[in-house]
Amino acid sequence: MSNSVRTAPRTQLHTASLSRPASAPRTLAVVVASSLLATLLVADTAKAQTGVGATLTPYTGYLVTGNWYDGPIGTSLSTTNAPMVGGQASIPLTKGISLVGNLAYASGDLRIGLLLLGGVNVGTVKTWLYDAGLELGGLPGKKTGIAPFVQVGIGGLANDIKNSLFDVRASNIAYTGGVGLDVGLTESFALRVQAKDWVSRFNSEDAVGFRAEGNLAHNWALTAGVKLTF
């Protein structure tokens, strides 16, 4: 995923973005993306091995976002809540502990909140969410039944922001934590429901070239999918 500013009609915005040094979020995003890719490749390789316990979980859900900024007199800047789709891969490390990688996508609107009026949409935001981490619990490979699980990890959110005046990308570090439930129907097929929080702070420097401290926002992904075990 590229964290560079896309072509923008304002020359000064583009120049400022290209001239600043690479940020820590950018470096972390590369590391996390590499870890996610490695997890997906391991899970894919494990398909050919009977009983390995690697899983793939495509899912759909809904992303409930927090405000990027809260301004005076009840104003705010945020994205609207939106449907999302994604996929998760895992490979067991030991009994009850797995390495997991996740990639998801949501598309909403850029919204300015206004007191009494509620708010107005001023653009679109396409968001990529990605992380790598550990899962504790869940159903072991080739088992049926019901089992809860928890996840912790680190990753990022990449926001492609566009309206009539600009087209930019901002990438933010995100710390993730989630809880969920597996319902195993057969040895290789289970239903999975999950609530996952992506805690991040909007990176204005990555988007527009200067830093403006925003909220530490919670972004809840509420999802359901099918867990396929190999």
C-alpha positions in Angstrom: 0.0 0.0 0.0 1.4 3.3 -0.9 1.3 6.1 1.6 2.4 8.8 -0.8 0.1 11.7 -1.6 -1.7 11.2 -4.8 -1.9 13.7 -7.6 -3.6 16.8 -6.3 -4.7 20.0 -8.1 -3.0 22.2 -5.5 0.8 22.3 -6.4 1.8 23.4 -3.0 0.1 20.4 -1.3 1.8 18.0 -3.6 5.3 19.6 -3.2 5.0 19.7 0.6 4.1 16.0 0.7 7.0 14.9 -1.5 9.6 16.9 0.3 9.1 15.7 3.8 11.0 12.6 5.1 9.4 9.2 5.4 7.4 8.9 8.7 7.3 6.2 11.3 3.8 5.2 10.3 5.0 4.6 6.8 7.8 2.3 8.0 5.5 0.4 10.4 2.9 0.0 7.6 5.5 -1.7 5.4 6.5 -4.1 8.3 2.9 -4.9 9.1 2.0 -5.4 5.4 4.9 -7.7 5.0 3.8 -9.7 8.1 0.3 -9.9 6.7 1.5 -11.2 3.3 3.7 -13.8 5.0 0.7 -15.0 7.0 -1.5 -15.3 3.9 1.3 -17.1 2.0 1.8 -19.6 4.9 -1.9 -20.2 5.1 -2.2 -20.7 1.4 0.7 -23.2 1.4 -0.9 -25.1 4.3 -4.0 -25.8 2.2 -2.2 -28.7 0.6 -1.4 -30.3 3.9 -4.1 -32.4 5.6 -5.0 -31.4 9.1 -2.6 -28.4 9.4 -5.3 -26.2 10.9 -4.7 -23.1 8.8 -7.8 -21.1 8.2 -9.2 -18.6 5.7 -12.2 -16.5 6.8 -13.9 -14.2 4.3 -16.4 -11.9 6.0 -18.7 -8.9 5.7 -19.7 -6.4 8.3 -20.1 -2.8 9.3 -17.5 -0.2 10.3 -18.5 2.3 13.0 -15.9 5.1 13.0 -14.8 7.7 15.5 -14.2 11.4 14.9 -10.9 12.4 13.5 -11.2 15.9 15.1 -13.6 17.6 17.5 -13.7 21.4 17.0 -15.4 24.3 18.7 -19.2 24.7 19.0 -20.0 21.1 18.3 -18.1 20.8 15.0 -16.2 17.6 14.0 -14.5 15.9 11.1 -15.0 12.2 10.5 -15.9 9.5 8.0 -19.4 8.1 8.0 -20.2 4.6 9.2 -20.1 2.1 6.3 -20.4 -1.5 5.1 -17.1 -3.4 4.9 -15.7 -6.6 3.4 -12.5 -8.4 4.3 -10.6 -11.6 4.8 -8.5 -13.1 7.6 -5.9 -15.9 7.4 -4.4 -17.8 10.4 -1.9 -20.5 11.1 -1.6 -22.2 14.5 1.7 -21.7 16.4 0.8 -24.0 19.3 -2.4 -25.2 21.0 -4.8 -22.3 21.5 -2.5 -19.7 19.9 -2.4 -18.7 16.2 -0.7 -16.1 14.0 -3.4 -14.1 12.2 -3.4 -11.5 9.3 -6.3 -9.4 8.3 -7.2 -7.1 5.4 -10.5 -5.2 5.0 -12.0 -2.4 2.9 -14.8 0.1 3.6 -16.1 3.1 1.6 -17.9 6.0 3.3 -18.2 9.8 3.1 -16.1 12.6 4.6 -18.3 14.4 7.0 -18.2 17.7 8.8 -20.3 17.7 11.9 -22.3 20.9 12.6 -24.2 21.8 15.8 -28.0 21.5 15.4 -27.7 20.8 11.6 -26.1 17.4 12.2 -23.5 17.6 9.5 -22.8 17.7 5.8 -20.9 15.3 3.5 -18.0 17.0 1.7 -16.3 14.1 -0.1 -15.6 10.4 -0.1 -13.2 8.2 1.9 -12.1 4.8 0.9 -10.5 3.0 3.8 -8.1 0.0 3.9 -7.6 -1.7 7.2 -4.8 -4.2 7.8 -3.1 -5.8 10.8 -1.1 -8.8 12.0 -1.3 -10.3 15.5 -2.1 -13.2 17.7 -5.3 -15.1 18.4 -6.0 -16.9 21.6 -8.7 -19.5 21.8 -11.2 -20.4 19.0 -11.9 -23.8 17.6 -8.8 -26.0 17.0 -8.4 -27.5 13.5 -11.0 -30.1 12.4 -13.2 -29.6 15.5 -16.9 -28.8 15.8 -18.7 -27.0 18.6 -18.6 -23.4 20.0 -15.5 -21.6 21.2 -14.8 -17.9 22.0 -11.5 -16.2 21.0 -9.6 -12.9 21.5 -7.2 -11.1 19.2 -4.5 -8.5 19.7 -2.4 -6.9 17.0 -0.9 -3.9 15.3 -1.5 -2.5 11.8 -2.9 0.5 10.1 -5.6 2.4 8.3 -5.0 3.9 4.9 -7.6 6.5 4.0 -8.0 7.7 0.4 -9.8 11.1 0.7 -11.3 12.8 -2.3 -13.5 15.7 -3.2 -13.6 18.4 -5.8 -10.5 20.2 -4.4 -8.1 17.4 -3.5 -7.3 13.7 -3.7 -4.9 12.5 -1.0 -4.0 9.5 1.2 -3.4 9.4 4.9 -2.0 6.3 6.6 -2.3 5.9 10.4 -0.9 3.4 12.8 -3.6 1.3 14.5 -3.6 -0.9 17.5 -6.2 -3.7 17.4 -8.1 -5.8 19.8 -11.1 -8.0 19.2 -13.4 -10.7 20.6 -15.5 -13.2 18.8 -17.1 -16.6 18.7 -16.6 -19.7 16.4 -19.5 -22.0 15.8 -18.2 -25.2 14.1 -20.8 -26.9 12.0 -18.5 -29.5 10.3 -14.8 -30.4 10.6 -13.8 -27.8 8.0 -16.6 -25.2 8.2 -17.5 -22.8 10.9 -19.4 -19.6 11.4 -17.4 -16.7 12.9 -18.7 -13.5 14.4 -16.4 -10.8 15.7 -16.2 -7.3 17.2 -12.8 -5.7 16.6 -11.6 -2.2 17.6 -9.0 -0.3 15.5 -7.6 2.4 17.7 -5.8 5.1 15.7 -5.1 8.8 15.3 -5.6 10.6 12.0 -2.2 11.4 10.3 -2.8 14.9 8.9 0.9 15.3 8.1 0.8 12.4 5.7 -2.3 13.9 4.0 -1.6 17.6 3.8 2.0 18.2 4.9 1.5 19.6 8.4 0.7 18.1 11.8 -2.6 18.8 13.6 -3.2 16.7 16.6 -6.5 14.7 16.3 -8.5 12.4 18.4 -7.4 8.9 19.5 -10.4 7.4 17.7 -12.0 4.0 18.1 -13.2 2.3 14.9 -15.4 -0.7 15.5 -15.6 -3.5 12.9 -18.6 -5.7 13.5 -18.4 -8.7 11.2 -19.7 -12.2 10.4 -18.1 -14.7 8.0 -17.3 -18.3 7.3 -14.2 -20.0 8.7 -12.7 -22.6 6.4 -10.1 -24.9 8.0 -7.5 -26.9 6.0 
